[in-house]
Amino acid sequence: MKTLNSFCGMCGAMGDFSIHKYCIRCGNRHDKSTEIKPYRHRDLTRSPANTFLDNANLGINRWWVWTLGTLLILIIWNLLGFIPTWITCNSLNFFTIESFYCDSYIIMGISHIPNFVAANSTFLIGLVGIYYVIKFIHKKAFKHLITFRKEIDYKRTMYSASLMGAILSILLILSLSSENPDLKFQSPKLAEYILFSLMVFALTPIQVLMEEVFFRGYVIHGIHLIIKNKSVNIIISSALFTVLHLANPEPYEYGFMPYISAIFIMAIFLSLITILDGGIEIAAGLHLMNNMWIFMIANTETSVLNSPSLFIIPIQKYALMPDIPVQVIIDFVLLVLLNKKYKWFSWRKMSLPFSLKNN
């Protein structure tokens, strides 16, 4: 086995493993199961898109391993993650607490906080599941699902979240300024709103991180091992993201096609941004602000997670994303502003920094 200039399966560092049994960077033991053939993963002349997708080649990366990992993550996320809610609801029904009760495993009562905490516990458990699948099955670093950069760029997340917040604020002002605004102010109790907001700041990043790491990290990498066409990868991963949202009540209350179309377009945009930038940092920021805005500022009347938001969108006025044309315009504006800062490609030449067809 030729090990000269091989790469560590845990951290991706290059080394002569014919001499050293352990990686000099992370200390991971090198053997045949974790050996990575020399490739251009650390070639800085390559685009962020290709270097991020090359992270799929780290560690144990056979297609059946990714299939097994995906099934394990889904089981941990949806079955084990449901246990806290199951225990809570059965306890409430057994002890008969007057202030709270469960209806179809949704905690109802005088506060939205218990149901919000229980629902988000599934994402925490799912995130832990992804971490252990990556570490013990794929035998590589969790960071490689997040970015191709040496360190996670939190500034990218903060910038994209701020940008999304500014755009949503403008849309809110325009909506409230119209003659027939779609939003209804629901005047939440101050103490409940403050405490719930603290829960949103604490738990929503976990929910968003889990979804982004899984769909824009793990799934995109797994698809890349089989299909090198990036556009097909974006469509498939976005379709999977959309399908899992069919379990939410919104598509059946507000209209199937408007809701599903909005989710699918959002997923395609986030996947495109992830591949363009070579990491999920920006996509996570956009996703985070979108969800926090829904929970705290303007939620739908019937939602998978009801909240004491300042405004409610009535069923008659579906506008979670105002409408498809407006959403496309928002995504285009975001793309223009983000590209201006990070310079992914030239609008004048209309050339992407990577080929959508192959690696």
Secondary structure, 3 states (H helix, E strand, C coil): CCCCCEECCCCCCEECCCCCCECCCCCCECCCCCCECCCCCCCCCCCHHHHHHHHHHCCCCCHHHHHHHHHHHHHHHHCHHHHHHHHHHHHHHHHCCCCEEEECCEEEECCCHHHHHHHHHHHHHHHHHHHHHHHHHCCCCHHHHCECCCCCCHHHHHHHHHHHHHHHHHHHHHHHHCCCCCCEECCCCHHHHHHHHHHHHHHHHHHHHHHHHHHHHHHHHHHHHHCCCHHHHHHHHHHHHHHHHHHCCHHHHHCHHHHHHHHHHHHHHHHHHHHHHCECHHHHHHHHHHHHHHHHCEEECCCCCCCCCCEEECHHHCCCCCCHHHHHHHHHHHHHHHHHHHCCCECCCCECCCCCCCC
